[in-house]
Amino acid sequence: MAIENKLSRSFDWHNATQFLGALNDNVFQGLMIFFLIGTLGTDRKADINAMAAIIFVVPFLLFTPFAGSLADWFSKRQIIVMAKAVELGVMVAGCVIFYFNFTVGIYAALFLMCTQSAFFGPCKYGIIPELVHKDQISRANSFMEGMTYLAIVIGAALGPVLAKGTGRNFEVAGLFCIAFAAAGLFTSTRIEKTKPIGEKSKISVFFIRDVWATLRRVRHDRDMILAVFASAYFMLIGGFAKINLIPYGMETCGYSDIDSGFLFVIAALGIGAGSYLAGRLSGRNVELGIVPLGAVGMAVTAICLGAVSPVADGAVCTFRSDPRWGVFTLVFLMGISCGLFIVPIHSFIQLRAPEKIRGRVLAASSFLGWIGVFLAALLVKFVCGTLGVDSRWMFLTLGILTLVLAVVTV
């Protein structure tokens, strides 16, 4: 029975490809943020994080619906390999840009990196039902989410380590990104070849209309629509937390920009643990009953983070010499709650979406999610960057909003 329930070798290669991609994304983004803060000044930390997040999101908004249609038109495996090849080229360009200290160029490299990720996204989840049995989908998703956040943990930690270890020599640190991209290209070629299984439809330049048309095709399925919007809200929370954690660490804990980056490592560890726990609780089924538990957990921990007292003005602390264990615990618990929330939702969408338009349904869900990330970036840029509001109040507001939505939708 254990052998029969083993996930396919091809899925393992796909999971490795996703792992390396997530690892590379987080290392490169971390290096980029530290490069910009070092170049433009620490007083612009909130603006830099928010601007990077906005540029990060735009390709997903522009290209995800089109990518979803391509995932239905062509072999998902073929698109994955092509996306990984483009990633390798972008990483090489990124190292050259670091060498010439070209600020605008690094934003352009981020845009290109996210463009290839936008085309990879619908295939990343859409190919899972083609690689595993139906009763393995929930388990496969928990493994993929767990490995993704393990990659985020390593990547979020490796970014600051490389920045420190190379003396902020970012072109040297960027060589690791080239190596990760090359490894990801290799593993993608080991995924078994798949055939196009979706229906072909006319692709419009008015991508919002395509998203709306896809949602209309599944509007009769209330649970599906709720899952799509729940996934989008998770993206909003995740995007907000990633943008806000570095300013939070600097303002509340008194850490440097690099030390504050380790808070996201703790959050990613929690998400990985929560994803694994969600897979264990779900077993062969998709267990939606744990979603409200995850939502309440996210709300309570965000509210508690907003209530933490900051260090004295001007105090300078380090992650090792002055650990804030209460903050670390709350960030970790928020991560666990996120994992419990999102794994059943992703599994449900993959299982419930009609096979012939699965790529477009996943793309529509992703598109709405990236709108959430975009709004989170604008909110942080305006409220924290322009108005100068403390990052703690942002967590408090998000927590209250999440709690209200959890109570209303249960």
C-alpha positions as CSV (number, residue, x, y, z in Angstrom):
1,M,0.0,0.0,0.0
2,A,2.8,2.4,0.8
3,I,4.4,1.7,-2.6
4,E,1.1,2.3,-4.4
5,N,0.7,5.6,-2.6
6,K,4.2,6.8,-3.5
7,L,4.2,10.0,-5.5
8,S,5.6,9.7,-9.0
9,R,9.2,10.3,-9.8
10,S,8.2,12.9,-12.3
11,F,6.4,14.8,-9.5
12,D,9.6,14.7,-7.5
13,W,11.5,16.4,-10.3
14,H,8.7,19.0,-10.6
15,N,8.9,19.6,-6.9
16,A,12.6,20.0,-7.1
17,T,12.2,22.5,-10.0
18,Q,9.7,24.5,-7.9
19,F,12.0,24.3,-4.9
20,L,15.0,25.7,-6.9
21,G,12.8,28.4,-8.4
22,A,11.5,29.6,-5.1
23,L,15.0,29.5,-3.6
24,N,16.4,31.6,-6.4
25,D,13.5,34.1,-6.3
26,N,14.1,34.7,-2.6
27,V,17.8,34.9,-2.7
28,F,17.7,37.4,-5.7
29,Q,15.0,39.5,-4.2
30,G,16.9,39.7,-0.9
31,L,20.1,40.7,-2.6
32,M,18.2,43.3,-4.6
33,I,16.5,44.8,-1.5
34,F,19.8,45.0,0.4
35,F,21.5,46.5,-2.7
36,L,18.9,49.2,-3.0
37,I,18.8,50.0,0.7
38,G,22.6,50.3,0.7
39,T,22.6,52.5,-2.4
40,L,19.6,54.7,-1.7
41,G,19.7,54.8,2.1
42,T,18.0,53.1,5.1
43,D,15.5,56.0,5.5
44,R,13.8,54.8,2.3
45,K,13.4,51.2,3.5
46,A,9.6,51.2,3.3
47,D,9.5,52.9,-0.1
48,I,12.1,50.4,-1.5
49,N,10.3,47.4,-0.2
50,A,6.9,48.7,-1.5
51,M,8.3,49.7,-4.9
52,A,10.0,46.3,-5.3
53,A,6.7,44.7,-4.5
54,I,4.8,46.8,-7.0
55,I,7.3,45.9,-9.8
56,F,7.2,42.3,-8.7
57,V,3.4,42.2,-9.1
58,V,2.9,44.0,-12.4
59,P,4.1,41.1,-14.6
60,F,1.7,38.7,-12.9
61,L,-1.2,41.1,-13.5
62,L,-0.2,41.6,-17.1
63,F,0.7,38.1,-18.1
64,T,-1.0,35.6,-15.8
65,P,-4.3,35.3,-17.7
66,F,-2.4,34.8,-21.0
67,A,-0.2,32.3,-19.3
68,G,-3.2,30.4,-18.1
69,S,-4.5,30.1,-21.6
70,L,-1.1,28.9,-22.8
71,A,-1.1,26.2,-20.1
72,D,-4.4,24.9,-21.6
73,W,-3.1,25.2,-25.2
74,F,0.3,23.6,-24.9
75,S,2.2,21.0,-22.8
76,K,2.6,22.4,-19.3
77,R,6.0,20.6,-19.0
78,Q,7.2,22.4,-22.2
79,I,6.3,25.8,-20.8
80,I,8.0,25.0,-17.5
81,V,11.3,24.2,-19.3
82,M,11.1,27.3,-21.3
83,A,10.4,29.4,-18.2
84,K,13.4,28.0,-16.5
85,A,15.7,28.7,-19.5
86,V,14.5,32.4,-19.4
87,E,15.2,32.5,-15.6
88,L,18.8,31.5,-16.2
89,G,19.3,34.3,-18.7
90,V,17.8,36.8,-16.3
91,M,20.1,35.8,-13.5
92,V,23.1,36.3,-15.8
93,A,21.8,39.7,-16.7
94,G,21.2,40.5,-13.0
95,C,24.9,39.8,-12.1
96,V,26.0,42.2,-14.8
97,I,23.6,44.8,-13.5
98,F,25.0,44.4,-9.9
99,Y,28.5,44.8,-11.3
100,F,27.7,48.1,-12.9
101,N,25.7,49.3,-9.9
102,F,22.7,50.1,-12.1
103,T,19.7,50.9,-9.9
104,V,17.1,51.1,-12.7
105,G,18.5,48.0,-14.2
106,I,18.0,45.9,-11.1
107,Y,14.3,46.9,-11.1
108,A,14.2,45.8,-14.8
109,A,15.8,42.4,-13.9
110,L,13.2,42.0,-11.2
111,F,10.4,42.7,-13.8
112,L,11.8,40.1,-16.2
113,M,12.3,37.5,-13.4
114,C,8.7,37.9,-12.4
115,T,7.5,37.7,-16.0
116,Q,8.9,34.2,-16.4
117,S,7.4,33.3,-13.0
118,A,4.0,34.5,-14.3
119,F,4.2,32.0,-17.1
120,F,5.5,29.3,-14.8
121,G,2.7,29.8,-12.2
122,P,-0.4,28.2,-13.9
123,C,1.7,25.2,-14.9
124,K,3.2,24.8,-11.5
125,Y,-0.1,23.8,-9.9
126,G,-2.0,22.8,-13.1
127,I,0.5,20.0,-13.9
128,I,0.1,18.3,-10.5
129,P,-3.2,16.4,-11.5
130,E,-1.3,15.2,-14.6
131,L,1.6,13.8,-12.5
132,V,-0.2,12.1,-9.6
133,H,-3.4,10.1,-8.9
134,K,-6.5,11.9,-7.9
135,D,-6.4,10.7,-4.3
136,Q,-2.8,12.0,-4.0
137,I,-3.5,15.6,-5.0
138,S,-3.8,16.9,-1.4
139,R,-0.7,15.1,-0.3
140,A,1.2,16.3,-3.4
141,N,0.1,19.9,-2.6
142,S,1.3,19.7,1.0
143,F,4.7,18.4,-0.2
144,M,5.0,21.2,-2.8
145,E,3.9,23.9,-0.3
146,G,6.3,22.5,2.3
147,M,9.2,22.3,-0.1
148,T,8.4,25.8,-1.4
149,Y,8.5,27.3,2.0
150,L,11.6,25.4,2.9
151,A,13.1,27.0,-0.2
152,I,11.9,30.4,1.1
153,V,13.4,29.7,4.5
154,I,16.8,28.9,2.9
155,G,16.6,31.7,0.4
156,A,15.5,34.3,2.9
157,A,18.4,33.2,5.2
158,L,20.9,32.8,2.3
159,G,20.3,36.4,1.0
160,P,21.5,38.1,4.2
161,V,24.3,35.5,4.6
162,L,25.6,36.1,1.1
163,A,25.3,39.9,1.5
164,K,27.3,39.8,4.7
165,G,29.7,37.1,3.6
166,T,30.7,38.9,0.4
167,G,30.9,42.3,2.0
168,R,27.9,43.4,0.0
169,N,29.7,42.4,-3.2
170,F,26.4,41.6,-4.9
171,E,27.7,40.5,-8.3
172,V,29.7,37.7,-6.6
173,A,26.6,36.8,-4.5
174,G,24.6,36.7,-7.7
175,L,26.7,33.8,-9.0
176,F,24.7,31.6,-6.6
177,C,21.5,32.7,-8.4
178,I,23.0,31.6,-11.7
179,A,23.8,28.2,-10.2
180,F,20.3,27.8,-8.8
181,A,18.7,28.7,-12.1
182,A,20.9,26.3,-14.0
183,A,20.0,23.5,-11.6
184,G,16.3,24.3,-12.0
185,L,16.6,24.2,-15.8
186,F,18.1,20.7,-15.5
187,T,15.5,19.3,-13.1
188,S,12.7,20.7,-15.3
189,T,13.9,18.6,-18.2
190,R,13.5,15.5,-16.1
191,I,9.7,16.0,-15.8
192,E,7.9,13.5,-18.0
193,K,6.5,15.0,-21.2
194,T,2.8,15.8,-20.9
195,K,0.2,16.5,-23.6
196,P,-2.0,19.5,-23.9
197,I,-5.4,18.6,-22.3
198,G,-7.2,21.9,-22.3
199,E,-9.5,23.5,-24.8
200,K,-8.3,26.2,-27.1
201,S,-10.0,29.5,-26.9
202,K,-9.4,33.0,-28.3
203,I,-6.9,35.0,-26.3
204,S,-7.8,38.7,-25.9
205,V,-5.5,41.6,-25.1
206,F,-8.1,42.6,-22.6
207,F,-6.9,40.2,-20.0
208,I,-9.4,41.4,-17.3
209,R,-12.2,40.3,-19.6
210,D,-10.6,36.8,-19.9
211,V,-10.4,36.5,-16.1
212,W,-14.0,37.6,-15.8
213,A,-15.1,35.1,-18.5
214,T,-13.3,32.3,-16.7
215,L,-14.9,33.2,-13.3
216,R,-18.3,33.3,-15.0
217,R,-17.9,29.8,-16.3
218,V,-17.5,28.4,-12.7
219,R,-19.8,30.9,-11.0
220,H,-22.4,28.2,-10.5
221,D,-20.0,26.5,-8.1
222,R,-20.2,28.6,-5.0
223,D,-17.5,26.7,-3.1
224,M,-15.1,27.1,-6.0
225,I,-15.7,30.9,-6.2
226,L,-15.1,31.2,-2.4
227,A,-11.9,29.1,-2.7
228,V,-10.6,31.4,-5.5
229,F,-11.2,34.5,-3.4
230,A,-9.8,32.9,-0.3
231,S,-6.6,32.1,-2.2
232,A,-6.5,35.7,-3.4
233,Y,-6.8,37.0,0.1
234,F,-4.0,34.7,1.2
235,M,-1.8,36.3,-1.4
236,L,-2.7,39.8,-0.1
237,I,-1.7,38.7,3.5
238,G,1.5,37.1,2.3
239,G,2.5,40.0,0.2
240,F,1.7,42.5,3.0
241,A,3.7,40.4,5.5
242,K,6.7,40.1,3.3
243,I,6.8,43.9,2.6
244,N,6.1,44.9,6.2
245,L,8.4,42.5,8.1
246,I,11.7,44.3,7.3
247,P,10.4,47.7,8.4
248,Y,8.7,46.0,11.4
249,G,12.1,44.4,12.4
250,M,13.9,47.7,12.1
251,E,11.2,49.8,13.9
252,T,10.0,47.4,16.5
253,C,13.0,45.2,17.2
254,G,15.8,47.7,16.4
255,Y,17.4,45.4,13.9
256,S,19.4,46.3,10.8
257,D,17.8,45.7,7.4
258,I,19.7,42.4,6.9
259,D,18.9,41.1,10.4
260,S,15.2,42.0,9.9
261,G,15.2,39.8,6.8
262,F,15.6,36.8,9.1
263,L,12.1,37.4,10.4
264,F,10.8,36.2,7.1
265,V,12.9,33.0,7.6
266,I,10.9,32.4,10.8
267,A,7.6,33.0,9.0
268,A,8.5,30.7,6.1
269,L,9.5,28.0,8.6
270,G,6.0,28.3,10.1
271,I,4.3,28.1,6.8
272,G,6.3,25.0,5.9
273,A,5.3,23.4,9.2
274,G,1.7,24.4,8.7
275,S,1.6,23.1,5.2
276,Y,3.0,19.7,6.3
277,L,0.5,19.6,9.2
278,A,-2.4,20.4,6.7
279,G,-1.3,17.5,4.5
280,R,-1.2,15.1,7.5
281,L,-4.7,16.3,8.7
282,S,-6.1,16.0,5.2
283,G,-4.7,12.6,4.3
284,R,-6.2,11.4,1.0
285,N,-9.0,14.0,1.2
286,V,-9.2,17.7,0.9
287,E,-10.0,18.9,4.4
288,L,-11.6,22.3,4.2
289,G,-12.5,22.2,7.9
290,I,-9.0,23.5,8.9
291,V,-9.3,26.6,6.8
292,P,-11.2,28.6,9.4
293,L,-8.7,27.6,12.1
294,G,-5.9,29.0,9.9
295,A,-7.8,32.2,9.3
296,V,-8.4,32.8,13.0
297,G,-4.7,32.0,13.7
298,M,-3.6,34.5,11.1
299,A,-5.9,37.2,12.5
300,V,-4.9,36.7,16.2
301,T,-1.1,36.6,15.6
302,A,-1.3,39.7,13.4
303,I,-3.2,41.6,16.1
304,C,-0.6,40.5,18.7
305,L,2.3,41.6,16.5
306,G,0.6,45.0,16.3
307,A,0.5,45.2,20.1
308,V,4.2,44.6,20.7
309,S,6.0,47.4,22.3
310,P,8.9,48.8,20.2
311,V,12.5,49.3,21.4
312,A,13.6,52.7,22.6
313,D,14.2,55.3,19.9
314,G,17.8,55.1,18.6
315,A,18.4,51.6,20.1
316,V,20.5,49.3,17.9
317,C,20.1,45.6,18.4
318,T,21.1,42.4,16.6
319,F,19.2,39.3,15.8
320,R,21.6,37.1,17.9
321,S,22.5,39.3,20.8
322,D,19.0,40.6,21.5
323,P,16.4,38.1,20.3
324,R,12.8,39.1,20.7
325,W,11.4,35.7,21.4
326,G,7.8,36.9,21.7
327,V,8.0,38.4,18.2
328,F,9.7,35.3,16.8
329,T,6.9,33.0,18.3
330,L,4.1,35.2,16.9
331,V,5.7,35.3,13.4
332,F,6.2,31.5,13.5
333,L,2.6,30.9,14.6
334,M,1.3,33.2,11.9
335,G,3.3,31.1,9.4
336,I,1.7,27.9,10.7
337,S,-1.7,29.4,10.4
338,C,-1.0,30.4,6.8
339,G,0.0,26.9,5.9
340,L,-3.2,25.5,7.5
341,F,-5.2,28.0,5.5
342,I,-3.8,27.7,2.0
343,V,-3.0,24.0,1.4
344,P,-6.6,22.8,1.5
345,I,-7.7,25.7,-0.7
346,H,-5.1,25.1,-3.4
347,S,-5.9,21.4,-3.4
348,F,-9.6,22.1,-3.6
349,I,-9.2,24.4,-6.6
350,Q,-7.1,21.9,-8.5
351,L,-9.5,19.1,-7.8
352,R,-12.7,21.0,-8.5
353,A,-11.7,23.0,-11.5
354,P,-13.0,21.6,-14.8
355,E,-10.0,19.8,-16.5
356,K,-10.3,21.6,-19.8
357,I,-10.1,25.0,-18.3
358,R,-8.0,24.2,-15.2
359,G,-5.1,26.4,-16.3
360,R,-7.4,29.4,-16.8
361,V,-9.1,28.8,-13.4
362,L,-5.7,28.7,-11.7
363,A,-4.6,31.7,-13.6
364,A,-7.7,33.7,-12.6
365,S,-7.2,32.8,-9.0
366,S,-3.5,33.8,-9.3
367,F,-4.5,37.1,-11.0
368,L,-6.8,38.1,-8.2
369,G,-4.1,37.1,-5.7
370,W,-1.6,39.4,-7.4
371,I,-4.1,42.2,-7.3
372,G,-4.1,41.7,-3.6
373,V,-0.3,41.8,-3.4
374,F,-0.4,45.0,-5.6
375,L,-2.9,46.7,-3.3
376,A,-0.8,45.6,-0.2
377,A,2.3,47.2,-1.8
378,L,0.5,50.4,-2.6
379,L,-1.0,50.5,1.0
380,V,2.4,50.0,2.6
381,K,4.0,52.6,0.3
382,F,1.4,55.2,1.0
383,V,0.6,54.6,4.7
384,C,4.2,53.7,5.9
385,G,6.3,55.5,3.3
386,T,4.3,58.7,2.7
387,L,2.3,59.1,5.9
388,G,5.0,57.6,8.2
389,V,2.7,55.3,10.0
390,D,4.4,52.6,12.2
391,S,4.5,49.1,10.7
392,R,3.0,47.7,13.9
393,W,-0.3,49.5,13.1
394,M,-0.4,47.9,9.7
395,F,-0.3,44.4,11.3
396,L,-3.0,45.4,13.8
397,T,-5.3,46.6,11.0
398,L,-4.7,43.5,8.9
399,G,-5.4,41.2,11.8
400,I,-8.7,42.9,12.7
401,L,-9.8,42.8,9.0
402,T,-8.9,39.1,8.7
403,L,-10.8,38.3,11.9
404,V,-13.9,40.1,10.7
405,L,-13.8,38.2,7.3
406,A,-13.2,34.9,9.1
407,V,-16.3,35.4,11.3
408,V,-18.5,36.6,8.4
409,T,-17.6,33.8,6.0
410,V,-17.7,30.8,8.3
